[in-house]
Amino acid sequence: MTDLRTVIAGAGGRMGQANIRAVAATPGLVLHAAFDRPDSAAIGRDAGEMAGAGRLDVLIGENAEAALDGADVLIDFTAPAVSVLLAELAAPRGLVHVIGTTGCSAEEDWAIQKAGSAGARIVKAGNFSLGINVLLGLVRQAARALPGYDIEVLEMHHNKKVDAPSGTALMLGQAAADGRDIDLGQNAVRVRDGHTGPRAAGSIGFATLRGGGVIGEHSVILAGDTERIVLSHSAQERGMFAAGAMQAALWAASQPPGYYSMADVLGFKE
């Protein structure tokens, strides 16, 4: 089987660099191109040398369309508006488009899903970690089994993260809502300030912390009158997200056009 020619979007960022290293280390994938925004200091640099993977003879450019010419796979951990534009480019090319971008609006998610029906094979997840995806199942089960317990989702990330709550926190909240068979949008409490009154029964709370270089810490607390259960996950290295993205790319290459999740990739979707 010929190696899948892989393009990295946002190549100069921390996840972009982790994805470059992962491509270089993954059998079945080869780095085809890499690009970043025009004002990035990474433009013109060898992608491998910049990412600490050794020279790969692929210079980081700024033209997404040129980078996608002749490609099979696009790995995209960028920004919502950018991911929408890239999905529109990926669809007519029939690319595998792996998206780890978080903070998308409902309209942006819809536009990305539309690209899946237009020819792309899209795998989009708020988190590509195997552990997080297992945790989602545990949260769903616990929420279902303990209907009277209050649920709070706590997350902490580095001080450069721009969206809150994190995409992973929202995934965990959605898992809890699915377990309770309720609508997350109607039951989520994202901000508490001032005299809030008593906690609304059945609500799912979110608390957001930002600081330092924390990669990602997530906990789901189920609090009853006499006990408290805490389900948690700690990210130790960005390589785990990149490894999951590579696994998603290899899996999606043999799938028909469509919109998939990491649960599809791992084969434990409920």
N, C-alpha and C positions, 0 to 999 in steps of 0.2 A: 504494500500500500504506500502511495506517495505521501510524503509529509504534507500536512495542511499548512498552507502559506498564511501566516498569522500577522495581523496588523495590530499595533498597540496605540490606542488613542490616549491623549494626556500623558505622553511618555515621560515628561519631565517631573511629574508628581511622584509622591511616595508610592501610591498604588501602581502607577504606570511603571516605575522602576521595578517593583516587585513582580509585576506581570512579565516584564522583559526577562528577568532572571528565571521565572517559571517556564516561559516558552523555551529558553535555552536548555533547560534541564528536563523537558518533557519529551519522551519518545513519541513520534507521530506529529509533532509540531515543529515548524521552523519559522524564524522571524523573517517576515517578508518586507515590512515597512513599519515606521513609527512616526507619529506626528504629535504636535502640540500647538498651542495658540501662538500667533505670530510674535508676541512680546516675550515668549519664554526664553530663558537663558540656555535651554537645552537645544535650541535650534542649531543645526549644523554639527552637533556632536555625534560621535559613534554611540549608538544606543547601548551596546554591550558594555563599553568602557564606562559610560556614565552610570549604568546600573550596577556595576561591579561584577559583571558576568564575563569579562574579557572581551576582546575586540570581536565584533560580529559583522563588521563591514556593512552596516546599515546606518545611514545618517538620518538623524531626526529632522523631518521637514515640517512644513506648516500647511501643506495643501492636502486636505483629507481625500478629495477625489483622486488625486494622483497616487496617494498611498494605497487606495483600495483597488487600483487597476491590477488585475491578475491575482487578487487575494481570494482566499477561501473563508477566512475567519477574521472577525473584528472583535477585539477585547476592549470594552468601553467602561471605564470608571471615571466619568467626567462630571458634567452638570446637566440638569434636566433639559434645558433648551438645546444643548449640544447633542444629547442622546436622541432627541426627537429628529434633529436634522440628519444625524448619522443613520438612524433607522430608515429614513426616507431614501438615503443613498444605498443602504444595504439591500433593500427590498428588490429593486430591479436587477441587482447583481446576484440574487439568490444566496447571499452570504449567511454564514452562521454569525449571529450577532449576540455576544455575551455581554449583558449590561449589569453592572454593579452600582450604577448611579442611584442615589437616594434623594429624597425631597421632591419627587415628581408630583405635580398636581393631578387631579382626576383627568383633566383634559390632556395633559402630557402623556399619562399612562394610556389613555385611549388612542392617541396618535401612534404610540409605539406598538400597541397591540394590532393596530390596523396594518402596520408594516409586516407583521407576521402573516396576515392573510393575503398579503400582496407579493409573497415570494421569499421573504427572509425566514430563517429559522432562529427565532429569538429565544434566548434563555435570560430572563430577568429575575433578579433576586435582591432583596435588601441585604442579604448576607450569604456568602458562598461557603461558609464554614459548615463542615459535617456536624460538628457538635451543636451548633445553633439550630440546625434543622432537626436534630434529634430532640433538642430542648423544646422546640415548637410543639412536637407531638406530646411531650410530657405535660406541657402547660395546658394543652387542649383537654387532655384526659383529667388532669387535676381540677380544672375549672368545672368540668362536667360532673365529677364525682363529689365536689364540695360546693354545692350551689349557694349555701348561705355564707360563705367566706368572702371577706372583702379582698379585692385584687388591686395591687399596686405594682407598677412597672418602674424600676429605677435603672437609669443608665448614666454612664460617665464616659466621655471621650476627650481627646486632646483639645487644646485651646485654639486650634485652627479650623475645627469642624464648623460648617456654616449652617447646617439644618438641625432643627430640634422639634420634637423628639427624633432620635435617630431612626433610620429606616428599620433597623433591627428591633428597636423598641416597639415600633408600630406593628411589626410582624408578630411580636409576642402578644401585644394587646389584641390583635385580630385573632390569634389562636385562642386566647381566653374567651373572646366574644363568641367564637365558633363553638367552643365547648359549652357555652351557656345558651347558644342559639339566640343571640341578641345582636342588634346592630351596633357596631363599635362607634360609629359617628354620633349616634344619639346617646351613648352612655359614657363616652370618654371625657375625662376631666384633665385638661392639660396644664391649667394654671390655678394656683390657689394663692390668694393674697387678701389680707385684711380679714374682716369678720365674715367668714364663709358659711357659718351655720354648720349643723351636723352633716356628716358624710351621707350623700344620697345612696340609699340601698341599691345594690346592683351596678353601681358605677365602676369604671375601670380607670384608676388614676395613673398619671405619668409624672415622673420627676426627672429632671435633667440636670446633670452636673458637667462642667467643662473645666479642664485644667491640665497643665503640663503636657506630657507626651503620651498620655493614656491611649492605647490603641482601641480598646473597647471593653467595657465591663457592663454586663446586663444581669439584672435580677428580677424575678417575678415573685412577689410576696403574696401569699394567701393567708389572711389573718382571720382566725376564728375567735370566739370568746375565750377559749381556754388553751389555744395552741396557735403556732405560727409556722408555716412551711415556706422555705425559701429555695427556689430553683434558680441556679445562677450559672453564668458562663463567663470566663475570662480569656480574652484574646492575648496571646503572648508574643505573636509575631505576624506581620502582614502576609507572610508567605502562605499561611493557611487559607486566606481568602483567594490568593492567586492560584494555589493548588486546586481549589474547588472550581475556579473559573476555567482552568485548563481541562479538568474532568468534564465540565459542562460542554466545552467546545468539542471535545472528542466524541461525546455522546450525541450531540446535536447534529454532527456531520452525517449521521446515518438516519436522521429523522426527516419526515416530510415538512414542508413549510408550515409554520405555526408559531404559537406563543406558548412557551413552556416555563416552568418554575424549577427550582432546585429539587423540590420534592419529586418531580417527574424524573429528573436525572438520577436520583438516588433510589427510585423505585419504591418509596414508601408513602406515596400520596394517599390520603384517606379517600 
